[in-house]
Amino acid sequence: MYICIVKQLHKQQNTTTMKTMSNREKLEQAINNNKVFSHHTALSRGYICKGCGYIEEYAGKYGKGYIEHRPNVWDKVSNKYHIIEYFIYK
C-alpha cells in the first residue's frame, strides 16, 4: 500500500515539473538538441549582479527564441549595462 502511494506521488511530481519547465531549462534543451543558435550579443541598460542573470522568451526582428541577460563582468568601469545574447530557432 505504501509503495503504491509513493509511486503515485512520484508520477504526480513528474507531470507537474514537466508543465513548469523554466526558460533556462527550455533554452538548455534547445541548445542540446541543436534547435537554436547564438545570433548575436549586445549591451542593454540596467545593472545585473553576478549570478543573477535571467532568460526570457523572444519574438521579434530576428525571429523567435530566447534572450539571455547576464552581468557585464568584463567591463570593470561601467555597471550601468549588462550583456544580452540572442538565441534564435533555426
ZICORQUI-V259661 format. One record per residue. N is the residue number from 1. PHI is phi in whole degrees, -180 to 180 (999 if undefined). Layout:
BEGIN
n	phi
N	PHI
N	PHI
END
This chain:
BEGIN
n	phi
1	999
2	-63
3	-64
4	-63
5	-65
6	-63
7	-63
8	-65
9	-63
10	-64
11	-64
12	-64
13	-65
14	-64
15	-69
16	-72
17	-70
18	-70
19	-72
20	-107
21	-75
22	-75
23	-62
24	-63
25	-67
26	-63
27	-66
28	-61
29	-66
30	-66
31	-66
32	-63
33	-88
34	60
35	-98
36	-124
37	-137
38	-78
39	-78
40	-168
41	-118
42	-153
43	-104
44	-134
45	-67
46	121
47	-95
48	-130
49	-75
50	-60
51	79
52	-115
53	-69
54	-149
55	-126
56	-131
57	-73
58	-136
59	-145
60	-162
61	-56
62	-94
63	124
64	-109
65	167
66	-136
67	-119
68	-102
69	-100
70	-142
71	-68
72	-92
73	-84
74	-81
75	-94
76	-76
77	-79
78	-115
79	-118
80	-88
81	-126
82	-130
83	-92
84	-123
85	-124
86	-92
87	-111
88	-114
89	-67
90	-76
END
